[in-house]
Amino acid sequence: MGDSAIKKCVDKLGSAFFKRNYNRGKTMTYAQIHRRAKFLSGLYYMIDKRRMNIAKNNFKKAFGDLYSEKEITEMVKEMLYNFVVEYYMFFAIDHKSRDEVKEMISFEHKEYLDEALSKNKGAIILTAHIGNWEFLARRLCCEGLALS
């Protein structure tokens, strides 16, 4: 099998995987997404040792001796888990009601935003690249806030 045949095969498998997960993700509940993420992230962690070691080494470079090997391992597992959750949330979020979105996406310390908005000058939201920050805009719109 030549390189182009392999690429076509991989492309077809990737498309089928994406389509299957898109269709499944549309109907999954928040609890189902988390159960699936727990299973798939654990499976991936066991299977792809090379990439997991790369991730651990990246954490060590970033944090030095701040965290133990055990803590770094747990952070890598949590990162992988969050990635799978966000993957399925990406598919699910457009098919959920406002109340379902509010249930799925937490927004901590909204009182700070409310306080800033009470001054009628708008607000700039600054967030870290942690967790499901990509869905913050969707959550804020469900709260009735106008964004630009």
C-alpha positions as CSV (number, residue, x, y, z in Angstrom):
1,M,0.0,0.0,0.0
2,G,1.5,3.3,-1.1
3,D,1.7,6.5,1.0
4,S,-1.3,8.1,-0.8
5,A,-3.5,4.9,-0.2
6,I,-2.5,5.0,3.5
7,K,-3.4,8.7,3.7
8,K,-6.8,8.1,2.1
9,C,-7.5,5.3,4.6
10,V,-6.4,7.5,7.5
11,D,-8.5,10.3,6.2
12,K,-11.6,8.1,5.8
13,L,-11.1,6.7,9.3
14,G,-10.6,10.2,10.7
15,S,-13.8,11.4,9.0
16,A,-15.8,8.5,10.2
17,F,-14.5,8.9,13.8
18,F,-15.3,12.6,13.7
19,K,-18.8,12.1,12.2
20,R,-19.6,9.4,14.8
21,N,-18.4,11.5,17.7
22,Y,-20.2,14.5,16.4
23,N,-23.5,12.6,16.1
24,R,-23.0,11.0,19.5
25,G,-21.8,14.2,21.1
26,K,-25.0,16.1,20.1
27,T,-27.2,13.9,22.3
28,M,-24.8,13.2,25.2
29,T,-25.7,14.5,28.6
30,Y,-23.1,16.2,30.8
31,A,-22.8,13.1,32.9
32,Q,-22.3,10.9,29.9
33,I,-19.6,13.2,28.5
34,H,-17.7,12.9,31.8
35,R,-18.1,9.1,32.0
36,R,-16.8,8.8,28.4
37,A,-13.9,11.2,29.2
38,K,-12.9,9.2,32.2
39,F,-12.7,6.0,30.2
40,L,-11.1,7.4,27.0
41,S,-8.5,9.6,28.8
42,G,-7.5,6.6,31.0
43,L,-7.2,4.3,28.0
44,Y,-5.2,6.9,26.0
45,Y,-2.9,7.4,29.0
46,M,-2.1,3.7,29.1
47,I,-1.7,3.3,25.4
48,D,0.4,6.3,24.4
49,K,3.3,6.3,26.8
50,R,5.6,8.3,24.5
51,R,3.3,11.3,24.4
52,M,2.5,11.1,28.1
53,N,6.2,11.2,28.8
54,I,6.5,14.2,26.6
55,A,3.7,15.9,28.5
56,K,5.3,15.0,31.8
57,N,8.7,16.4,30.7
58,N,7.0,19.6,29.5
59,F,5.4,20.0,33.0
60,K,8.9,19.5,34.5
61,K,10.4,22.1,32.3
62,A,7.6,24.6,33.1
63,F,7.5,24.0,36.9
64,G,11.0,22.7,37.7
65,D,11.0,21.0,41.2
66,L,7.8,22.6,42.3
67,Y,5.7,19.4,41.9
68,S,6.5,15.8,42.7
69,E,6.5,13.1,40.0
70,K,3.2,11.8,41.3
71,E,1.6,15.3,41.2
72,I,2.9,15.8,37.6
73,T,1.4,12.5,36.6
74,E,-1.9,13.5,38.1
75,M,-1.8,16.9,36.3
76,V,-1.1,15.1,32.9
77,K,-4.1,12.7,33.5
78,E,-6.3,15.7,34.4
79,M,-5.2,17.6,31.4
80,L,-6.0,14.6,29.2
81,Y,-9.4,14.2,30.9
82,N,-10.3,17.8,30.4
83,F,-9.3,17.6,26.7
84,V,-11.7,14.7,26.1
85,V,-14.5,16.6,28.0
86,E,-14.0,19.7,25.9
87,Y,-13.9,17.6,22.7
88,Y,-17.4,16.2,23.4
89,M,-18.7,19.5,24.7
90,F,-17.7,21.1,21.4
91,F,-20.2,18.8,19.7
92,A,-22.8,18.9,22.4
93,I,-23.0,22.6,23.2
94,D,-24.8,23.8,20.1
95,H,-27.7,21.4,20.7
96,K,-28.4,22.3,24.3
97,S,-30.9,24.8,25.8
98,R,-29.8,27.8,27.8
99,D,-30.5,26.0,31.0
100,E,-28.5,22.9,29.9
101,V,-25.6,25.2,28.9
102,K,-25.7,26.9,32.3
103,E,-25.6,23.4,33.9
104,M,-22.7,22.3,31.7
105,I,-20.5,25.3,32.0
106,S,-19.5,26.7,35.3
107,F,-18.7,30.4,35.8
108,E,-17.0,31.1,39.1
109,H,-17.0,34.5,40.8
110,K,-19.7,36.0,38.6
111,E,-20.1,38.6,41.3
112,Y,-17.0,40.4,40.1
113,L,-18.4,40.7,36.6
114,D,-21.8,41.9,38.0
115,E,-20.0,44.5,40.1
116,A,-18.0,45.8,37.1
117,L,-21.2,45.9,34.9
118,S,-23.2,47.7,37.5
119,K,-21.0,50.8,36.8
120,N,-22.5,50.9,33.2
121,K,-19.1,51.1,31.6
122,G,-18.8,47.5,30.3
123,A,-16.1,45.1,31.3
124,I,-13.1,43.4,29.9
125,I,-12.8,39.7,30.9
126,L,-9.4,38.2,31.2
127,T,-9.1,34.5,31.7
128,A,-6.4,31.9,31.8
129,H,-6.0,29.2,29.1
130,I,-7.2,26.7,31.6
131,G,-10.4,24.5,31.7
132,N,-13.2,25.1,29.3
133,W,-12.6,28.9,28.8
134,E,-13.6,28.4,25.1
135,F,-17.2,28.1,26.2
136,L,-17.2,31.1,28.4
137,A,-18.8,33.3,25.7
138,R,-21.6,30.8,25.2
139,R,-22.3,30.8,28.9
140,L,-22.3,34.6,29.2
141,C,-24.7,34.8,26.3
142,C,-27.0,32.4,28.1
143,E,-26.8,34.8,31.1
144,G,-28.2,37.5,28.8
145,L,-25.0,39.4,28.4
146,A,-24.1,41.1,25.1
147,L,-20.5,40.4,24.0
148,S,-18.3,42.0,21.4
